[in-house]
Amino acid sequence: MATNGNNHLESKQAVVSSLCKHYSLDPKAFSSRVPGNDIKTLYKEILKSSGKESPKNNDEVMKWIAFAESFPSDSKTCSGRLSELNADLAQKSVLLFNGFTPSEADVIVFSVIHKSVIGLSNAEKEKLPHLMRWMDYIQNREDLGALFEKILVEKADFEPQITKPAAKPEVQSNAKGAIQNTQTADKPEAEKNAKKSDSGDNKKKAKGDKDAAQEKKKEPEKETTEKDKELSVSLLNIQVGLIRKAWKHPSADSLLVEEIDVGEAKLRQVVSGLAKYCKPEDLSNRSVVLITNVKPGKLRDVMSEGLVLCASNEDHSIVEPLLPPEGAKPGERVSFSGIDGKPEDVLNPKKKQLEKITPNLFTDEKGVATFKGIPFMTSAGPCTSSIPKASIK
């Protein structure tokens, strides 16, 4: 009983520390209240001190607080509850809201189950892919490194599929030659000699026809090469950026304006359709992935010099910018294994290059951003999203 009491006290202390970090409060102000209160009461006191209003779906928050309060300490029962949580997360990116800013419920549940999850073996973690994806997102998005030991999550390695050109059907041509030789051998010698005089002219004619056919082939091959080039992701200059400042567009409710550091002398100004999904303050000092060689232009009279790449679920109810890994520097170019090529200086809107490439951009089942299954790679690892199997635009 004493052990269970100690575990519950540790869980409450973990919740208070992470919630105070979430709301930018000093946890020392609540340390004396931890022993005599439950998680629900502590949450309400911290929320009140933060000056924030209760969330609209407060009932859902309370449901997850109840989950945290009843989370068992013994490993056998704990395993079953983690499996239930994994199944729940298979249908959504986070516990509440759109995932761009983790909710109070996400922070509370993460804090309570962290001790159990970090003790899992690799084999046990593999059985909980949705839970591990969520844990990895929360620990990175909330920057909880000072409070909790980092949970190592295995990321899938990708091998690009390279299509080899089909071998020429030489066997068929050799067989045809063998038949022709047999037919020639069967013909009378006199007939062979009669046709010998024409053989030189026939060879010249055949050579001429062959050369003409090869010339005709050159044009379609060239056109195919150009078409493949237009569809290559190497045409895009995709870079890591750090948003220094964000604000609402002065004349469009659905748009936000960001100043983004991409390692250049001057910050880039980018207009994004993110106002419905996040607040300007959520974007400040957030790393993003953006295309920097789109043609600059005005969106509702405000200049935009890039395109922030975002992941979106099927009905577009959840949208969030891709997240570069910790350690990726502003200005670093995203690469794709096995795909080389120099990006265009500026994409040509008339060629619709972007429209042809973006259908091949998506996140995999673990939330890794990919082009045709090949991950968006930086020196620090792949770019990710909390939304698995999402389209990227």
C-alpha positions as CSV (number, residue, x, y, z in Angstrom):
1,M,0.0,0.0,0.0
2,A,2.9,2.4,0.8
3,T,4.4,1.7,-2.6
4,N,1.2,2.5,-4.4
5,G,0.8,5.7,-2.3
6,N,4.4,6.7,-3.2
7,N,3.7,6.0,-6.9
8,H,0.6,8.1,-6.9
9,L,2.4,10.9,-5.2
10,E,5.1,10.8,-7.8
11,S,2.5,10.9,-10.5
12,K,0.9,14.0,-9.0
13,Q,4.2,15.7,-8.7
14,A,5.0,14.9,-12.3
15,V,1.6,16.3,-13.4
16,V,2.1,19.5,-11.5
17,S,5.6,20.1,-12.9
18,S,4.5,19.5,-16.5
19,L,1.3,21.5,-16.3
20,C,3.2,24.4,-14.8
21,K,5.7,24.3,-17.7
22,H,2.7,24.1,-20.1
23,Y,1.3,27.3,-18.6
24,S,4.7,28.9,-17.8
25,L,4.1,28.9,-14.1
26,D,6.5,28.2,-11.2
27,P,5.8,24.6,-9.8
28,K,7.2,25.6,-6.4
29,A,4.0,27.6,-5.8
30,F,2.0,24.3,-5.8
31,S,4.4,21.8,-4.3
32,S,2.8,22.1,-0.8
33,R,-0.6,21.3,-2.3
34,V,0.4,18.0,-4.0
35,P,0.0,15.5,-1.1
36,G,-3.5,16.6,0.0
37,N,-5.1,17.0,-3.4
38,D,-6.1,14.8,-6.4
39,I,-5.0,15.5,-10.0
40,K,-8.4,17.1,-10.8
41,T,-8.1,19.6,-8.0
42,L,-4.5,20.4,-8.8
43,Y,-5.3,20.9,-12.4
44,K,-8.1,23.4,-11.6
45,E,-5.9,25.4,-9.3
46,I,-3.1,25.6,-11.8
47,L,-5.6,26.5,-14.6
48,K,-7.0,29.3,-12.4
49,S,-3.5,30.7,-11.6
50,S,-2.6,30.7,-15.3
51,G,-5.5,33.1,-16.1
52,K,-6.7,30.7,-18.8
53,E,-10.3,29.9,-19.3
54,S,-11.6,26.3,-19.0
55,P,-11.4,24.6,-22.4
56,K,-14.6,24.3,-24.4
57,N,-14.5,20.5,-24.2
58,N,-13.8,20.4,-20.5
59,D,-15.8,17.1,-20.1
60,E,-13.2,15.4,-22.3
61,V,-10.4,16.9,-20.2
62,M,-12.0,15.5,-17.1
63,K,-12.3,12.1,-18.8
64,W,-8.6,11.9,-19.3
65,I,-7.9,13.2,-15.8
66,A,-10.0,10.3,-14.5
67,F,-7.9,8.0,-16.7
68,A,-4.7,9.4,-15.2
69,E,-6.1,9.1,-11.6
70,S,-6.9,5.5,-12.1
71,F,-3.8,4.5,-14.0
72,P,-2.4,1.4,-12.3
73,S,1.2,1.0,-11.0
74,D,1.5,-2.8,-11.4
75,S,3.0,-3.8,-14.8
76,K,0.4,-6.4,-15.7
77,T,-2.6,-4.1,-15.4
78,C,-0.6,-1.2,-16.7
79,S,0.1,-3.1,-19.9
80,G,-3.6,-3.5,-20.7
81,R,-4.3,0.2,-20.1
82,L,-1.5,1.1,-22.4
83,S,-2.9,-1.2,-25.1
84,E,-6.3,0.6,-24.8
85,L,-4.6,4.0,-25.1
86,N,-2.7,2.8,-28.2
87,A,-6.0,1.7,-29.8
88,D,-7.6,5.0,-29.0
89,L,-4.7,6.9,-30.6
90,A,-4.9,4.9,-33.8
91,Q,-7.9,7.0,-34.8
92,K,-6.4,10.4,-33.9
93,S,-3.1,12.3,-33.6
94,V,-3.5,13.5,-30.0
95,L,-6.0,13.1,-27.2
96,L,-7.6,16.5,-27.7
97,F,-7.7,19.4,-30.1
98,N,-5.8,19.5,-33.4
99,G,-2.4,18.5,-32.1
100,F,-0.6,21.7,-33.0
101,T,-0.4,22.7,-29.3
102,P,-0.8,19.7,-27.0
103,S,-3.8,20.0,-24.7
104,E,-3.9,19.8,-20.9
105,A,-5.2,16.2,-21.3
106,D,-2.2,15.2,-23.4
107,V,0.3,16.7,-20.9
108,I,-1.4,15.1,-17.9
109,V,-1.7,11.6,-19.4
110,F,1.9,11.8,-20.7
111,S,3.2,12.7,-17.2
112,V,1.4,9.8,-15.5
113,I,2.3,7.0,-18.0
114,H,5.8,8.1,-18.7
115,K,7.4,6.0,-16.0
116,S,5.6,2.9,-17.3
117,V,6.4,3.5,-21.0
118,I,10.1,4.2,-20.5
119,G,10.5,0.8,-18.9
120,L,9.1,-1.1,-21.9
121,S,11.3,-3.3,-23.9
122,N,11.8,-2.7,-27.7
123,A,9.6,-5.6,-28.5
124,E,6.8,-4.2,-26.2
125,K,7.2,-0.8,-27.8
126,E,6.8,-2.2,-31.3
127,K,3.3,-3.5,-30.2
128,L,2.3,0.1,-29.4
129,P,3.1,2.1,-32.5
130,H,0.4,4.7,-32.1
131,L,1.2,5.3,-28.4
132,M,5.0,5.6,-29.1
133,R,4.4,8.1,-31.9
134,W,2.2,10.2,-29.6
135,M,4.8,10.0,-26.7
136,D,7.5,11.1,-29.1
137,Y,5.5,14.0,-30.3
138,I,4.5,15.2,-26.8
139,Q,8.0,15.0,-25.4
140,N,9.4,17.0,-28.3
141,R,6.6,19.5,-28.7
142,E,6.4,20.4,-25.0
143,D,10.2,20.3,-24.5
144,L,9.9,18.2,-21.3
145,G,13.5,17.1,-21.3
146,A,14.3,18.7,-18.0
147,L,11.4,16.9,-16.3
148,F,11.4,13.5,-17.9
149,E,14.0,11.2,-19.3
150,K,13.8,11.1,-23.1
151,I,12.0,8.0,-24.4
152,L,13.9,6.6,-27.4
153,V,11.5,5.8,-30.3
154,E,12.8,3.6,-33.1
155,K,12.1,5.3,-36.5
156,A,11.7,3.1,-39.6
157,D,14.6,3.1,-42.1
158,F,13.6,3.6,-45.7
159,E,15.3,2.1,-48.8
160,P,14.3,4.0,-51.9
161,Q,12.9,1.7,-54.7
162,I,14.9,2.2,-57.8
163,T,13.3,0.9,-61.0
164,K,15.9,-0.8,-63.3
165,P,15.5,-0.4,-67.0
166,A,14.1,-3.6,-68.6
167,A,16.6,-5.7,-70.5
168,K,16.3,-5.8,-74.3
169,P,14.7,-9.0,-75.6
170,E,17.9,-10.2,-77.4
171,V,16.8,-13.9,-77.2
172,Q,13.9,-13.2,-79.5
173,S,16.1,-11.4,-82.1
174,N,18.7,-14.3,-82.0
175,A,16.0,-16.8,-82.5
176,K,14.7,-14.8,-85.5
177,G,18.2,-14.7,-86.9
178,A,18.6,-18.5,-86.5
179,I,15.4,-19.1,-88.4
180,Q,16.5,-16.8,-91.2
181,N,19.9,-18.6,-91.4
182,T,18.2,-21.9,-91.7
183,Q,15.9,-20.7,-94.4
184,T,18.9,-19.3,-96.3
185,A,20.8,-22.6,-96.0
186,D,17.8,-24.5,-97.5
187,K,17.7,-22.3,-100.6
188,P,19.5,-23.4,-103.8
189,E,23.0,-22.0,-104.4
190,A,21.9,-20.4,-107.7
191,E,19.2,-18.4,-106.0
192,K,21.7,-17.2,-103.4
193,N,24.1,-16.0,-106.1
194,A,21.2,-14.3,-108.0
195,K,20.4,-12.2,-105.0
196,K,24.0,-11.5,-104.0
197,S,24.2,-8.5,-106.3
198,D,21.3,-6.8,-104.5
199,S,22.6,-7.4,-101.0
200,G,24.8,-4.3,-100.9
201,D,21.8,-2.0,-101.8
202,N,19.6,-3.8,-99.3
203,K,22.1,-3.4,-96.5
204,K,22.4,0.3,-97.2
205,K,18.6,0.7,-97.3
206,A,18.3,-1.2,-94.0
207,K,21.0,0.9,-92.4
208,G,19.2,4.0,-93.6
209,D,15.9,2.8,-92.2
210,K,17.6,1.9,-88.9
211,D,19.2,5.4,-88.5
212,A,15.9,7.0,-89.3
213,A,14.1,5.0,-86.7
214,Q,16.7,5.9,-84.1
215,E,16.3,9.6,-84.9
216,K,12.6,9.3,-84.4
217,K,13.1,7.6,-81.0
218,K,15.3,10.4,-79.7
219,E,12.5,12.9,-79.5
220,P,10.1,10.8,-77.3
221,E,13.0,9.8,-75.0
222,K,13.9,13.4,-74.5
223,E,10.3,14.3,-73.8
224,T,10.0,11.5,-71.2
225,T,13.2,12.7,-69.5
226,E,11.9,16.2,-69.2
227,K,8.6,14.9,-67.8
228,D,10.4,12.9,-65.2
229,K,12.5,15.9,-64.3
230,E,9.3,18.0,-63.7
231,L,8.0,15.3,-61.3
232,S,11.2,15.1,-59.2
233,V,11.1,16.5,-55.7
234,S,14.7,17.7,-56.4
235,L,13.2,20.7,-58.2
236,L,11.9,22.0,-54.9
237,N,14.2,23.9,-52.5
238,I,12.9,22.6,-49.2
239,Q,14.6,24.1,-46.2
240,V,14.4,24.2,-42.4
241,G,13.1,27.5,-41.0
242,L,12.6,29.0,-37.6
243,I,9.5,31.3,-37.2
244,R,10.7,34.4,-35.3
245,K,7.4,36.2,-35.3
246,A,3.8,35.6,-36.5
247,W,0.7,37.8,-36.6
248,K,-2.8,37.8,-38.1
249,H,-3.2,38.9,-41.7
250,P,-4.6,42.5,-41.7
251,S,-7.4,41.7,-44.2
252,A,-8.0,37.9,-44.2
253,D,-9.3,36.0,-41.2
254,S,-8.0,32.7,-42.5
255,L,-4.4,33.8,-43.0
256,L,-1.4,34.3,-40.8
257,V,1.8,36.1,-41.6
258,E,5.2,34.8,-40.4
259,E,8.8,36.1,-40.5
260,I,11.0,33.0,-40.9
261,D,14.7,32.6,-40.5
262,V,16.2,30.4,-43.2
263,G,19.8,31.3,-42.6
264,E,19.8,34.3,-44.9
265,A,20.7,37.9,-44.0
266,K,17.1,38.9,-44.1
267,L,14.0,37.1,-42.6
268,R,11.5,35.8,-45.2
269,Q,7.9,36.9,-44.9
270,V,5.5,34.0,-45.6
271,V,1.7,34.1,-45.7
272,S,0.0,30.8,-44.6
273,G,-3.6,29.6,-44.3
274,L,-3.1,28.5,-40.7
275,A,-5.3,30.9,-38.8
276,K,-8.1,28.3,-38.3
277,Y,-5.7,25.8,-36.8
278,C,-3.3,27.7,-34.5
279,K,-2.7,31.0,-32.9
280,P,0.1,33.4,-33.8
281,E,1.8,32.9,-30.4
282,D,1.8,29.1,-31.0
283,L,4.1,29.7,-34.1
284,S,6.7,32.0,-32.4
285,N,10.1,30.2,-32.2
286,R,8.7,27.1,-33.8
287,S,10.7,25.2,-36.4
288,V,9.0,24.5,-39.7
289,V,9.8,23.1,-43.2
290,L,9.2,25.4,-46.2
291,I,9.7,25.6,-49.9
292,T,11.8,28.7,-50.6
293,N,11.9,28.7,-54.4
294,V,8.2,29.4,-55.1
295,K,7.6,32.5,-57.0
296,P,7.1,35.5,-54.6
297,G,3.7,37.1,-54.8
298,K,1.1,39.0,-52.8
299,L,-1.8,37.3,-50.9
300,R,-4.4,39.8,-50.1
301,D,-1.9,42.7,-50.6
302,V,0.7,41.1,-48.3
303,M,4.0,39.7,-49.9
304,S,4.7,36.0,-49.4
305,E,8.2,34.6,-50.2
306,G,7.7,30.9,-49.4
307,L,5.4,28.0,-48.7
308,V,5.2,26.4,-45.2
309,L,4.6,22.7,-45.8
310,C,1.8,21.3,-43.6
311,A,0.3,17.8,-42.9
312,S,-3.4,17.4,-43.1
313,N,-5.8,14.5,-42.3
314,E,-8.3,13.3,-44.8
315,D,-11.1,15.8,-44.1
316,H,-8.7,18.7,-43.4
317,S,-10.1,19.1,-39.9
318,I,-6.5,18.8,-38.5
319,V,-3.7,20.7,-40.2
320,E,-0.2,21.4,-38.8
321,P,3.2,22.4,-40.1
322,L,5.8,19.7,-40.5
323,L,8.3,19.5,-37.6
324,P,12.0,19.3,-38.3
325,P,14.0,17.2,-35.8
326,E,15.7,18.8,-32.8
327,G,19.2,19.9,-34.0
328,A,18.2,20.8,-37.6
329,K,19.5,24.3,-38.3
330,P,17.6,27.1,-40.1
331,G,18.6,27.2,-43.7
332,E,19.5,23.5,-43.9
333,R,18.2,21.9,-47.1
334,V,16.0,18.8,-46.8
335,S,17.3,15.8,-48.8
336,F,15.9,12.6,-50.2
337,S,17.9,9.4,-50.3
338,G,18.7,8.3,-53.8
339,I,17.4,11.5,-55.4
340,D,19.9,14.0,-56.7
341,G,19.4,17.2,-58.6
342,K,19.6,20.9,-58.3
343,P,16.4,22.8,-57.4
344,E,15.0,25.4,-59.8
345,D,16.0,29.0,-59.0
346,V,12.3,29.8,-59.1
347,L,9.5,27.4,-59.8
348,N,7.5,28.2,-63.0
349,P,3.8,28.4,-62.1
350,K,2.9,27.8,-65.8
351,K,4.5,24.4,-65.7
352,K,2.5,23.4,-62.6
353,Q,5.6,21.7,-61.1
354,L,4.4,22.0,-57.6
355,E,1.0,20.6,-58.4
356,K,2.6,17.5,-60.0
357,I,4.9,16.9,-57.0
358,T,2.7,17.4,-54.0
359,P,0.4,14.4,-54.6
360,N,3.5,12.3,-53.8
361,L,4.1,14.0,-50.5
362,F,2.6,12.3,-47.4
363,T,3.4,11.0,-43.9
364,D,3.7,7.3,-43.3
365,E,2.0,5.3,-40.5
366,K,4.6,6.7,-38.0
367,G,4.2,10.3,-39.0
368,V,7.4,10.5,-41.0
369,A,7.2,13.0,-43.9
370,T,8.0,11.4,-47.2
371,F,8.2,11.8,-51.0
372,K,7.0,8.5,-52.6
373,G,7.9,6.8,-49.3
374,I,11.4,8.4,-49.1
375,P,11.8,10.5,-45.9
376,F,12.4,14.2,-45.7
377,M,15.9,14.0,-44.2
378,T,18.1,16.5,-42.3
379,S,21.4,16.1,-40.6
380,A,19.5,15.5,-37.4
381,G,17.0,13.0,-38.8
382,P,13.7,13.0,-40.6
383,C,11.0,15.6,-40.5
384,T,7.7,14.4,-38.9
385,S,4.1,15.2,-38.0
386,S,1.8,14.1,-35.3
387,I,-0.7,13.1,-38.1
388,P,0.0,9.7,-39.6
389,K,-0.9,8.9,-43.2
390,A,-1.5,12.6,-43.9
391,S,-1.3,14.5,-47.2
392,I,1.4,17.2,-47.3
393,K,0.9,20.6,-49.1
